[in-house]
């Protein structure tokens, strides 16, 4: 059966990204169209599309583009095109034993197993390493399988819940009477809060408490929280362009006193013109630095 072919415009519409983004991913990371016929424009194959869907999913979860591109290439190598049924494993590329163990437990819908792997990894290596090398590879693998089969929604939901529970425990360690100078919130209508939960847990591990307001925080509620608590740092997360409204940042900049640091984190903000004083951390480590966690 002949492979389906797609133009750059068709791929951009399917992924919800700009054609210029596809060109950047092609030029910088080699994630370009692989089908070429003499005298015609190159076309994307279904394999190319699957890699790009993985790339978009990873960058949407806060993985740096260069790392996301490597993992997207790994996903292509790990899941042959002939296995559209998906097999019985989540591909994790070259990730280590903890990621493979988490992937196996996730496929079994084994909550206790997932919690055990995540807790052990955090205890041994900390939140940042666990997020980058254990959680993200498995989420990427689930995304790659879902792109091919539209399956594993239940796996992703249960894994996300287990990750959230373990991160909450890591973030709740006693911090004495230290002032809470960091406020974390999702943009209005933004429901993807897991990266902020990882940030809150990572900050707590470094003795830097934060207030996490969670998903879908209306602008007026965020303003009220800032006025009430007087944070030094406010980080507003947007997973998707549809929730990245710069007005939510403008109103924070007009508050008096103004927080010392206002940051727009997440891939939703990437194509949005932002006020010049707004910081844009690209990774979890960047956000920790902004929040004073090092």
N, C-alpha and C positions, 0 to 999 in steps of 0.2 A: 504494500500500500504506500502510495507516494506521500512523503512528508508534507504537511501543510506549511505554506510559506506566508510571511507577513512583511508588509512595508514598515518603515520606521514610524509613520503616522499611526498605523494600526496598532503597533506595539505600544506606542505612547498612550493611546486611548485606553488600551486594556489595562495598563499599569497605573494610569492616572498621573503620569509625569510629562514633562515637556520633552519635545524632540531634542532640544539642546542638552538635556540631561542624558539622554541615550548617547549622544555624540561624545559627551564627556566620559561616560562609562566605557565607551569603545576606545577612545584615545588614551585614557589614563590606565585602564585596567584590562583591556583586551576583551571586554564583554560586548563584542560587536556581532553583526550578522555573519553567519558562516557559509551561507549558500551563495554561490557566484556562478553566473552564466555569462559567457562572453557577449558584450554589447548591451548588457542589462545592469540595472542597479542591483547591488547585493540585497539579499532578503534574509529575514530572520526565520529560523526553523523553530519547531516546537521545543526542541532542546534549548535553543538560544532563549526562547521565551521563558522556559522554566528557570534558567539561570538568572534571568533578569527579575523574575518574580521573587526569587530568593534574595537577590540584591536589594530590591525595594523593601521587602519584609524586614531584613536585617537592619538596614539604615533607618527604617521607621522605628525600630526598637532601640535606636541609639548606638548601634555598632558603627565605628568609624568606617568610612567608605572603602579604604584600602583593605581593611580586615574583612569587611563584608564581601568584597570582590574575591578574595582568596577562598573564603568559605563557599561562595557561590560556585566557584570552579571545582572545589572539592565535592560539592553536592552532585555536580554533573558526573564526576568520576565515580562517585559512590553509588549512584542510582542509574543503571543502564536504561536506555530509552525503551527497551523491550519489556521492562518490568513495570508497565503502567498500573498493574494491580497493586504495586507497592510492597509486596513481600510482607515480612513479619518483623521488620526492624526499622528504627529511625536512623537515617544516615547522619553521622556526626563528623565525617571527614577524618582529620588527623587528631581530633581531640583525644584526651587521655582517658584513663580508666574511670574516673568519677563521672565524666559525661556519658560514657557508654553504659555505666551502671544506672545512671538517671534515665537514660533513654529506654533501657530494658524495663525498669520499674514503671515508667510512664506508659509503655505499650500494654503492660499488664493491668493498668489502672490501679496500681499498688500504692496507695497513699502513704502507708507506713514506710515502704521502701524508698519512696521519693524523699520523704522527710529525713530519713536516716542518711541518705547520700548527701543531701544538701547541708544538714547539720554538721556532719563529719567534715565536709569540704570547708565550711565557714570556720569551724574550730581550728582546722589545720592551716588554712591559707588566707582566711579573711574574706570579707564580703566582695571586695573588688575582684579578686582573682576568681572567686566562685562565680560571680556574674559573668565575667569575660570568658572563662575557659570551661565552665560547666553548664550554666543555664543557657547562655546565648547559642552555643553549638546545638543544643537539643531543640530549642525553639526554632532555630534555622532549619534543622532537619525536618521538624514537623511541618514547617512552612513549605519546604521542598516537596514533601510527600503530598501535602494538601494541594499544591499547585498542579500536580499530576492527576490526582485522584478525587479531589474534593472531599477526602476522608480526614479522619483524626481530629475533628472539631472537639469531640468529647475528651480526647487525650490532651489537647492544648488547654482546654478549660480546667481540667483537674490538675494538670501540672502547674498552671498559673496560680491556682488556689493554694497548692502546697508551697510553691515558692513564696507567695505572699505571707503565708502563716509563718514560715521559717524566718523570713526577713523581719516580720513584726516582732518575733522573739528576740532577734539580734538587736533590734532598735530599742527594745524596752529595758535594756540593762540599766541598773542604777547609775545615775550621773550626779547624785548629790544635789547641791543647790546651785549648780552652774546655770547662768542665765541662758535662756533660749533665744538666740539672736538670728535664727534662720527660719524662714517661712517657705514651705514648699506647697505648690498647688498646681492642679491641672487647669488648663484654660476652660472657659465656659463651653459646655457640651463635650469636652474631651473625656473619654472613658478609660484610656490606657494609662493606668497609674503605676504599673509595675516598676518602670525605671526610677520613678521618684521614691518608691518604697526601698529600692536598692540603695539609692542615695541616702535616705534617712538612716538605714541600717549601717552603711559605711561611715557616716558621720558619727553615729553613736559609738562605733568601735574606736573612734579616735577621740572620744570624750567631748564631742561637739553636738549637743542636743539640738533637735529641730522640731518644728511643728509641721505636721503633714496634714493638709486639709483634704487631700484625696482627689477623686474624680469630680468633674463637672462643677467647678466653682464659679458661680456667677460673678461678674465684675464688681457689682456693688457689695457682695459678700466678701470678696477679696479685699476691697478697700476698707471695709469695716474691720477685718482682721488685722490689717496693717496698722490702722489707727489705734486699735485696742492693745496691740502687743509691741509696737515699735521695733520691728525687726531691723537688723543691720543689713541682712541679705534676703531678697525675695527671688525665688526661682519659679518661673511659670513654664509648665511643660505643655507642648502641643505635639501630638503624634501625627496629625494629618493637617494638610493645608486648610481644610474646611473649618477647623477650630482655631486657626492662628490669626486672630484679629488684633492688629497692632494698637487699636484703641484701648485694649485692656492694659497695655504697657504705658501708653500715654497718660492715662489717668493716674497711674502710680507715680509717674515722674512729676505730676503736678501736686502731689500730696506734700504737706509740710508738717513735720520734717520729712524729707525724702530719704528712703533707705539708701545706705551707702552704695549698695550693689543691687541692681535690678537685672535679672538675666532671663533670656528667652532660650529655653532648652528644648531639644527635640527636632525631628526632621520637618515638622509642620511649618517651622519658621523659615526654612532655607530659601524659599523664593519670595519672601515677604519683605518689603522695605521696612526697616526698623529704625526707631529713633537712635541718634548717634550715641547716646549715653547708655544704651542697653547692651549688656554683655551676651555673648553667644557661645557657651561652652559646648565643645564638640563631643566630648566623651565623659564617662562617669568620673574619671580622674580629674578632668578639667573642672567639673562642677564641684568636686570636693575642694580643690584649690580655691575656687571662688568663695566657697562657704567657710574657708579658714580651717579646713579639716586636716591640713598637713603642718 
